Amino acid sequence: MVETKEMEPLLLVEDKNELRAMLRKALERAGYAVDEAPDGTAAIQKVRARRYLLVITDLKMPGALVSTYCARQSMPTLPFP
């Protein structure tokens, strides 16, 4: 189990409701706090509002390029191609 008392939550971006629910449950069981977004547009709003430890995103969904933007905003020091 992961210590999450002071950690930012993870952001899970997935357009398929069932898959998003399954992944959220698995991550929460592992001890992570999870916030979710059903598409890239919602993900941008969430990233602008708070900081996330990690953004987990589906690349083959509507607004997938938006998810790349979210990752860049959430982790500006990491190199992206």
N, C-alpha and C positions, 0 to 999 in steps of 0.2 A: 504494500500500500504506500502511496506517495503522500508526503506531508504537504498539505495545501492551506494551512492556516493563513499564511501571508502571501501566497502565490496568486498571481492573476489567473483568471480562468482560461480555458481553451476556447477557441471559436471554431465550431463545426459548421461548415458550409456545404450543404447537400440538398439537391432539389427533390430527391425521392424520399417521401415521408417515412416509409418503413425502414429504409436503410439508415436515415438520419436518427431515427428512434433507437435502432439496434446499436449503432455506434455510440450514441450518447450513453446508453445504459452500460455498455462495456467500459467506457471511459470513466463513468461515475463509480462503477464497481472497483476500478483500479485506484480510486481516490481522488480523481480530478474533478474540479468544478468545471462545468461545461455550459457555454452559451451557444445558441445555434441561430443560423440564418438559412432560409430556404432558397436564397439566390444571391447573386453578386451584389445587387443593389442594396438589399437588406444588410449584407455583410459590410458594405462601405459605411452605412449609417452607424453600425455598431462599432467599427474600428475608429471612427471619428469621435465617438462618445467615450471610449475607454481603451485601456491598454490590455493586450492579451499575451499570455505566455507563448501561445502557439496558435497558428491558423491552420486548420485541416480542411482542405477544400477539394471538391470534385472539379476536375478540369474540363469535363465534357457535360456542361449544362448551360442553360441560358445565362449570359452574363459572366462566363468563366474568366474572361480577361479582367473583369472587375475584381475577381478574387485575387489575381496577381497584384493589383493595386493595393488591396487590403494587406496582403503579406508585406509589401514594400513599406506601407505606412506603419504597420505593427512592429516591424523589425528593420528599421532604417540602416542599421550598421552591417547587416548581412549582405553579401554580394549576390546580385541576381543577374542572370544573363540578359 
